[in-house]
Amino acid sequence: MLPAILIKLSGRTLFITGASRGIGKAIALKAARDGANVVIAAKTAEAHPKLPGTIYTAAEEIEAAGGKALPCIVDVRDEKQVNVAVENAVHKFGGIDILVNNASAINLTGTLETPMKKVDLMLGINLRGTYMTSKLCIPHLLKSKNPHILNLSPPLNLNPVWFKNHTAYTMAKYGMSMCVLGMAEEFQGSVAVNALWPKTAIQTAAMDMLGGPGIAKQCRKVEIMADAAYAVLSKPVSYTGQFVIDEDILRKEGIKDFDVYAVKPGHPLLPDFFLDEEPQKVQKLMEDQVVYFEWCLGDLDCLLFYFIHGFCLFVYFDCTGATPAFKAVDEAAVSVRIADIFNVFKRRITTELVKSTQGVYKFELSGKDPGVWYVDLKNEGGSAGSGEPPNNADVVMSMDSDNFVKMFTGNLMPTMAYMSGKLKIEGDLSLAIKLEKLMALMNKSKL
């Protein structure tokens, strides 16, 4: 962790969007320990059924850490709400020294699968919300001795691999980064404007909810982003226009031991989006960072459940000993293997699982071994098997059978299949994530 040699943010006022939980709150608490004032500009006024924390509980933690807090109910898409929060901050604390644009929305679907409502949400929060909040805070930042704007957004990487499968999200997220590019130049010498992005996945309550209990060990703690933000915000106004990666800036600050930030030290970490230079580097990175949860289903049958950046699939393989190992599967056995997997699905379906999932999944295979398979976790007692689902599918996953075989034998990373277009997903991606519940059920019992 960064050494607390100087109390750099004492008495300074930070306006942080989305600060009721996660990275935003971690940055707030880091500043609070210096005695900073923190404006918590977020929507959560009442407790979420699955995500902990509200603007009020965050305020209590900030004040307990030594800072002063002002909780404000703010939807960053609402100009009036943002303006009122800015005015209240100035009235209570006398000004604003730092703006952290942390609030963000994500939906990783293709152009045809992304409803305009989702597009508007991402553009409204990520791009417009960042631009508008910056616009309303800058007049006050200009009066500060060392003003900063810090956007939680990635470097502007124009590799098409980061666009082709989620164009709307990339446009919206890059909109935040373009604000950095433009405003840093526009306000050079007056306001420092920078971006910060994690090198790896970060454990948050939302990540835990989506990825399940096993995802945490693939992540770093929010403290690494808080320490990195602190390092940026402690620099002079001349430090501007930078697209900072958390690990990189902390290494420059003298940090050598990054295990302190790992949820499970020594465990492989999930790489984050947008950080490659060439597609080949992305593929190698994914191949080097195999991320999995393991469920043993019997003496010989095992499944790996992959969850990377909100995307999940299953990888099937044989293991004959205590240590799992990938083994090749000949083409004649492919249909049997697929049938075996869906038979496992069928045996593990319960009324409770159907009630909690409410989704029909269809798997379309083309090429040498074409076929259609389904898992119905929505209707009556649920079902699984070959052929068309008895009811309309909510999610359709399609790919060439050869690539399907490679994926189920560990020779093709699911994320690379998705990112490269070898795997297509139509429908509700959040329902695809819910398939984890079926895998968790498998984990509880043997075949």
Wavefront OBJ file of the C-alpha trace (Angstrom):
o trace
v 0.000 0.000 0.000
v 1.080 3.621 -0.459
v 2.883 5.003 2.594
v 1.010 7.752 4.437
v 3.911 10.222 4.675
v 2.038 13.421 3.864
v -1.614 14.235 4.435
v -2.060 15.352 0.837
v -5.847 15.602 0.579
v -6.617 17.115 3.986
v -9.346 19.728 3.725
v -9.826 19.200 0.006
v -13.275 18.467 -1.429
v -13.878 15.517 -3.749
v -17.062 15.137 -5.800
v -17.308 11.412 -6.639
v -20.043 9.914 -8.785
v -21.126 6.352 -8.005
v -19.420 6.472 -4.607
v -21.919 4.444 -2.600
v -19.947 1.222 -3.161
v -17.060 -0.372 -5.035
v -14.162 1.592 -6.478
v -15.860 4.944 -5.968
v -16.283 4.336 -2.251
v -12.728 3.007 -1.941
v -11.375 6.252 -3.424
v -13.600 8.205 -1.047
v -12.343 6.299 1.999
v -8.715 6.749 0.935
v -9.236 10.514 0.769
v -11.224 10.525 4.016
v -8.249 9.092 5.913
v -6.413 12.301 5.011
v -9.311 14.344 6.368
v -10.875 15.204 3.014
v -14.452 16.267 2.323
v -16.344 13.859 0.094
v -19.538 14.435 -1.882
v -21.173 11.043 -2.511
v -23.108 11.581 -5.740
v -24.975 8.337 -6.389
v -28.464 6.922 -6.941
v -28.671 4.373 -4.132
v -30.611 5.954 -1.292
v -32.263 2.700 -0.214
v -30.514 -0.645 0.195
v -30.332 -2.816 -2.927
v -31.568 -6.405 -2.355
v -28.281 -7.880 -3.642
v -25.726 -5.049 -3.548
v -24.663 -3.634 -0.169
v -24.357 0.064 0.580
v -26.223 3.337 0.126
v -25.080 6.942 -0.044
v -25.870 7.180 3.663
v -23.927 4.104 4.779
v -21.011 5.309 2.648
v -21.214 8.698 4.381
v -21.023 6.994 7.777
v -17.904 5.068 6.715
v -16.259 8.192 5.313
v -16.802 10.128 8.537
v -15.626 7.176 10.622
v -12.426 7.186 8.545
v -11.769 10.829 9.427
v -13.382 12.731 6.590
v -16.520 14.798 6.163
v -19.326 13.559 3.928
v -22.234 14.961 1.964
v -24.540 12.251 0.566
v -26.464 13.422 -2.502
v -29.057 11.494 -4.484
v -27.786 11.924 -8.039
v -28.574 10.347 -11.373
v -25.746 11.698 -13.540
v -28.129 11.791 -16.509
v -30.252 14.402 -14.705
v -28.773 17.890 -15.104
v -30.914 19.342 -12.333
v -29.839 16.690 -9.804
v -26.157 17.124 -10.665
v -26.422 20.898 -10.485
v -28.142 20.799 -7.081
v -25.479 18.423 -5.749
v -22.690 20.718 -7.006
v -24.348 23.765 -5.420
v -24.842 21.916 -2.133
v -21.202 20.831 -2.152
v -19.991 24.390 -2.676
v -22.329 25.690 0.014
v -21.244 23.064 2.579
v -17.519 22.850 1.854
v -16.749 26.162 0.162
v -15.793 24.738 -3.225
v -14.778 21.641 -5.195
v -11.156 20.615 -5.691
v -11.470 17.189 -7.300
v -14.036 15.486 -9.519
v -13.959 11.696 -9.911
v -16.222 10.475 -12.717
v -16.723 6.890 -11.584
v -20.383 6.176 -12.435
v -20.703 3.847 -15.414
v -23.043 1.386 -17.150
v -22.118 -1.732 -19.127
v -23.902 -4.034 -21.572
v -21.699 -6.369 -23.636
v -23.919 -7.166 -26.598
v -23.675 -6.693 -30.355
v -25.383 -4.040 -32.434
v -28.471 -6.086 -33.312
v -28.833 -7.467 -29.784
v -28.546 -4.139 -27.924
v -31.888 -2.386 -27.339
v -31.779 1.384 -27.830
v -32.829 1.744 -24.213
v -29.511 0.129 -23.214
v -27.594 2.268 -25.710
v -29.189 5.414 -24.285
v -28.399 4.257 -20.741
v -24.701 3.689 -21.471
v -24.269 6.877 -23.468
v -26.304 8.813 -20.919
v -24.280 7.683 -17.902
v -20.812 7.094 -19.330
v -20.498 9.854 -21.909
v -23.133 12.490 -21.229
v -23.001 12.081 -17.446
v -19.213 12.471 -17.405
v -19.293 15.452 -19.755
v -22.106 17.207 -17.907
v -20.757 16.639 -14.400
v -17.369 17.918 -15.556
v -18.984 20.959 -17.186
v -20.861 21.846 -13.982
v -17.859 21.292 -11.700
v -15.179 23.058 -13.779
v -16.192 26.634 -12.828
v -15.545 25.681 -9.198
v -12.453 23.610 -9.980
v -10.905 26.672 -11.637
v -10.915 28.365 -8.212
v -8.990 25.511 -6.570
v -5.224 25.560 -5.964
v -4.656 22.094 -7.458
v -7.830 20.988 -9.284
v -8.203 17.536 -10.802
v -10.716 15.590 -12.871
v -10.200 11.836 -12.865
v -12.311 9.630 -15.150
v -12.466 5.880 -14.554
v -12.035 5.002 -18.228
v -9.577 3.149 -20.481
v -6.883 4.255 -22.903
v -8.232 4.970 -26.392
v -7.274 1.657 -27.982
v -8.580 1.439 -31.560
v -7.997 -2.305 -31.924
v -11.240 -3.516 -33.610
v -11.379 -6.504 -31.266
v -12.684 -4.160 -28.548
v -15.474 -2.850 -30.789
v -16.870 -5.702 -32.838
v -18.887 -7.506 -30.151
v -19.986 -4.571 -27.977
v -19.768 -1.446 -30.104
v -22.239 0.560 -27.997
v -20.410 -0.085 -24.729
v -17.021 0.726 -26.236
v -18.343 3.960 -27.737
v -19.843 4.970 -24.395
v -16.750 4.091 -22.374
v -14.416 5.710 -24.872
v -16.615 8.796 -24.634
v -15.336 9.207 -21.075
v -11.776 8.867 -22.348
v -12.387 11.402 -25.111
v -13.476 13.856 -22.426
v -10.002 13.400 -20.929
v -8.312 13.923 -24.290
v -10.240 17.105 -25.063
v -10.584 18.713 -21.636
v -6.952 18.083 -20.691
v -5.925 20.189 -23.685
v -8.696 22.738 -23.231
v -7.891 23.398 -19.573
v -4.147 22.767 -19.668
v -2.417 24.671 -16.876
v -5.717 25.269 -15.063
v -7.264 21.843 -14.361
v -5.548 18.454 -14.517
v -7.700 15.946 -16.413
v -6.667 12.275 -16.420
v -8.044 8.761 -16.799
v -7.448 5.713 -14.604
v -8.057 2.076 -15.584
v -7.265 -1.223 -13.838
v -4.861 -3.735 -15.339
v -6.913 -6.605 -13.913
v -10.462 -7.282 -12.803
v -11.371 -5.654 -9.505
v -13.478 -7.347 -6.845
v -16.680 -5.448 -6.151
v -20.100 -6.444 -4.858
v -21.427 -6.360 -8.423
v -18.617 -8.650 -9.605
v -19.351 -11.071 -6.762
v -23.053 -11.077 -7.636
v -22.385 -11.797 -11.325
v -19.412 -14.100 -10.990
v -20.357 -16.060 -7.905
v -18.233 -16.917 -4.887
v -15.277 -18.207 -6.924
v -14.722 -15.081 -9.014
v -13.075 -13.103 -6.216
v -9.818 -15.036 -6.268
v -9.306 -13.954 -9.877
v -9.437 -10.273 -8.895
v -7.551 -7.569 -7.104
v -9.068 -5.538 -4.280
v -10.553 -2.079 -4.799
v -7.692 -0.663 -2.729
v -5.334 -0.826 -5.716
v -7.550 1.605 -7.619
v -7.910 3.813 -4.546
v -4.128 3.965 -4.100
v -3.613 4.643 -7.811
v -6.236 7.410 -7.773
v -4.569 8.914 -4.704
v -1.249 8.955 -6.540
v -2.793 10.784 -9.512
v -4.768 13.264 -7.423
v -1.698 14.149 -5.344
v 0.227 15.315 -8.411
v 0.417 18.949 -9.588
v -1.938 20.369 -12.182
v 0.794 19.983 -14.792
v 0.230 16.210 -14.666
v -2.591 16.064 -17.191
v -3.840 14.231 -20.286
v -2.573 10.903 -18.939
v -4.250 7.526 -19.413
v -3.026 5.815 -16.286
v -3.005 2.076 -15.528
v -3.237 1.338 -11.804
v -0.277 -1.037 -11.586
v 1.961 1.162 -13.744
v 1.599 4.308 -11.652
v 1.996 2.414 -8.391
v 5.234 0.874 -9.632
v 6.460 4.407 -10.334
v 5.429 5.312 -6.785
v 7.741 2.603 -5.504
v 5.265 -0.217 -4.911
v 6.864 -3.603 -5.557
v 4.628 -6.098 -3.761
v 1.297 -6.362 -5.578
v 0.248 -9.496 -3.723
v -1.124 -7.185 -1.027
v -3.777 -6.140 -3.528
v -4.712 -9.665 -4.610
v -7.801 -11.280 -3.149
v -5.888 -14.561 -3.343
v -2.144 -13.905 -3.652
v -0.446 -15.977 -6.327
v -3.636 -16.890 -8.157
v -3.932 -16.005 -11.883
v -5.762 -12.726 -12.422
v -8.445 -11.733 -14.896
v -7.006 -9.224 -17.411
v -9.127 -6.170 -18.101
v -10.452 -4.925 -21.432
v -8.822 -2.402 -23.765
v -5.160 -2.837 -22.810
v -3.611 -4.757 -25.725
v -1.703 -3.476 -28.707
v -2.336 -6.338 -31.132
v -5.048 -9.035 -31.346
v -2.380 -11.726 -31.010
v -1.373 -10.277 -27.664
v -4.973 -10.457 -26.490
v -5.165 -14.123 -27.395
v -1.883 -14.966 -25.685
v -2.926 -13.049 -22.604
v -6.182 -14.972 -22.409
v -4.376 -18.251 -22.986
v -1.881 -17.451 -20.245
v -4.599 -16.384 -17.829
v -6.906 -19.414 -17.714
v -9.713 -18.465 -15.379
v -11.997 -21.141 -14.098
v -14.180 -22.637 -11.433
v -14.087 -26.412 -11.171
v -16.927 -28.784 -10.513
v -16.216 -32.538 -10.362
v -19.272 -34.409 -11.576
v -18.031 -37.961 -11.255
v -14.972 -40.162 -11.468
v -14.180 -39.121 -15.025
v -16.439 -36.220 -15.956
v -15.612 -32.627 -15.115
v -16.690 -29.228 -16.265
v -14.947 -25.910 -16.158
v -17.093 -22.829 -15.861
v -15.512 -19.796 -17.434
v -16.532 -16.311 -16.386
v -14.602 -13.445 -17.882
v -15.860 -9.879 -17.930
v -19.473 -10.885 -17.470
v -19.369 -13.654 -20.067
v -19.766 -17.307 -19.190
v -19.473 -20.658 -20.925
v -18.668 -24.257 -20.055
v -15.576 -26.195 -21.031
v -15.797 -29.990 -20.894
v -12.871 -32.329 -20.412
v -11.773 -35.642 -18.923
v -9.774 -35.983 -15.771
v -8.530 -39.342 -14.587
v -6.567 -38.249 -11.538
v -6.453 -35.665 -8.793
v -5.094 -33.012 -11.159
v -7.438 -32.013 -14.001
v -5.912 -32.098 -17.474
v -7.256 -31.269 -20.906
v -7.475 -34.222 -23.303
v -8.314 -34.300 -26.998
v -11.683 -35.661 -28.079
v -12.046 -37.401 -31.432
v -14.800 -36.158 -33.725
v -16.778 -39.425 -33.505
v -17.240 -38.868 -29.788
v -18.364 -35.253 -30.045
v -22.108 -35.950 -30.236
v -21.894 -38.322 -27.303
v -19.978 -35.829 -25.246
v -22.456 -33.058 -25.992
v -25.315 -35.392 -25.124
v -23.596 -36.321 -21.869
v -23.286 -32.685 -20.875
v -26.920 -31.956 -21.575
v -27.917 -35.106 -19.707
v -26.043 -33.700 -16.717
v -27.988 -30.473 -17.115
v -31.227 -32.421 -17.238
v -30.511 -34.374 -14.066
v -29.589 -31.269 -12.116
v -32.679 -29.200 -12.924
v -34.929 -28.464 -9.945
v -38.111 -26.455 -9.461
v -36.169 -23.937 -7.393
v -33.573 -23.486 -10.152
v -36.276 -22.951 -12.742
v -38.040 -20.422 -10.530
v -34.870 -18.427 -9.856
v -33.503 -18.485 -13.439
v -36.527 -17.995 -15.730
v -34.657 -18.411 -18.986
v -34.701 -20.671 -22.044
v -31.293 -21.300 -23.649
v -30.706 -22.542 -27.181
v -27.348 -23.752 -28.524
v -26.952 -23.822 -32.332
v -24.047 -25.772 -33.869
v -23.113 -25.582 -37.551
v -20.388 -27.165 -39.702
v -19.350 -30.825 -39.529
v -21.559 -31.745 -36.586
v -24.631 -29.524 -36.853
v -27.306 -29.679 -34.253
v -29.522 -27.761 -31.890
v -29.562 -28.209 -28.113
v -31.467 -26.451 -25.375
v -31.811 -25.933 -21.640
v -35.223 -24.752 -20.450
v -35.032 -23.179 -16.995
v -38.242 -21.246 -17.338
v -41.243 -23.475 -17.943
v -42.880 -26.067 -15.682
v -40.226 -28.316 -14.153
v -37.539 -27.428 -16.679
v -35.945 -29.628 -19.344
v -32.831 -30.098 -21.483
v -31.918 -32.046 -24.612
v -31.442 -31.976 -28.351
v -33.645 -30.190 -30.863
v -35.593 -26.977 -30.671
v -36.622 -25.866 -27.175
v -40.301 -26.454 -26.418
v -40.694 -22.705 -25.840
v -39.114 -19.600 -27.388
v -35.454 -19.154 -26.439
v -34.410 -16.107 -24.437
v -30.728 -16.649 -25.236
v -29.244 -18.230 -28.386
v -25.580 -19.247 -28.522
v -24.294 -20.297 -31.947
v -20.953 -21.379 -33.376
v -19.249 -23.816 -35.746
v -19.105 -27.356 -34.358
v -15.317 -27.551 -34.838
v -14.870 -24.473 -32.679
v -17.403 -25.875 -30.238
v -15.244 -29.015 -29.953
v -12.107 -26.920 -29.461
v -13.835 -24.976 -26.713
v -15.066 -28.083 -24.955
v -11.595 -29.659 -25.103
v -9.797 -26.614 -23.784
v -8.201 -25.592 -27.089
v -10.176 -22.389 -27.559
v -10.795 -19.843 -24.845
v -14.507 -18.925 -24.657
v -13.686 -15.237 -24.336
v -11.540 -15.343 -27.464
v -14.312 -17.201 -29.296
v -16.750 -14.459 -28.327
v -14.407 -11.553 -29.019
v -13.279 -12.939 -32.381
v -16.832 -13.572 -33.571
v -16.546 -17.370 -33.516
v -19.261 -17.450 -30.881
v -22.427 -15.403 -31.298
v -24.821 -14.611 -28.479
v -28.316 -13.297 -29.141
v -30.713 -12.253 -26.453
v -30.364 -11.403 -22.786
v -26.713 -11.671 -21.685
v -27.721 -11.394 -18.028
v -29.667 -14.644 -18.458
v -26.539 -16.257 -19.902
v -24.765 -15.376 -16.676
v -27.540 -17.052 -14.687
v -26.430 -20.418 -16.035
v -23.881 -20.278 -13.227
v -26.648 -21.374 -10.872
v -26.894 -24.673 -12.720
v -23.152 -25.163 -12.333
v -23.345 -24.366 -8.633
v -26.055 -27.003 -8.292
v -23.771 -29.520 -9.979
v -21.099 -28.735 -7.462
v -23.312 -29.874 -4.598
v -23.693 -33.460 -5.678
v -21.994 -36.278 -7.597
v -23.410 -38.075 -10.598
l 1 2 3 4 5 6 7 8 9 10 11 12 13 14 15 16 17 18 19 20 21 22 23 24 25 26 27 28 29 30 31 32 33 34 35 36 37 38 39 40 41 42 43 44 45 46 47 48 49 50 51 52 53 54 55 56 57 58 59 60 61 62 63 64 65 66 67 68 69 70 71 72 73 74 75 76 77 78 79 80 81 82 83 84 85 86 87 88 89 90 91 92 93 94 95 96 97 98 99 100 101 102 103 104 105 106 107 108 109 110 111 112 113 114 115 116 117 118 119 120 121 122 123 124 125 126 127 128 129 130 131 132 133 134 135 136 137 138 139 140 141 142 143 144 145 146 147 148 149 150 151 152 153 154 155 156 157 158 159 160 161 162 163 164 165 166 167 168 169 170 171 172 173 174 175 176 177 178 179 180 181 182 183 184 185 186 187 188 189 190 191 192 193 194 195 196 197 198 199 200 201 202 203 204 205 206 207 208 209 210 211 212 213 214 215 216 217 218 219 220 221 222 223 224 225 226 227 228 229 230 231 232 233 234 235 236 237 238 239 240 241 242 243 244 245 246 247 248 249 250 251 252 253 254 255 256 257 258 259 260 261 262 263 264 265 266 267 268 269 270 271 272 273 274 275 276 277 278 279 280 281 282 283 284 285 286 287 288 289 290 291 292 293 294 295 296 297 298 299 300 301 302 303 304 305 306 307 308 309 310 311 312 313 314 315 316 317 318 319 320 321 322 323 324 325 326 327 328 329 330 331 332 333 334 335 336 337 338 339 340 341 342 343 344 345 346 347 348 349 350 351 352 353 354 355 356 357 358 359 360 361 362 363 364 365 366 367 368 369 370 371 372 373 374 375 376 377 378 379 380 381 382 383 384 385 386 387 388 389 390 391 392 393 394 395 396 397 398 399 400 401 402 403 404 405 406 407 408 409 410 411 412 413 414 415 416 417 418 419 420 421 422 423 424 425 426 427 428 429 430 431 432 433 434 435 436 437 438 439 440 441 442 443 444 445 446 447
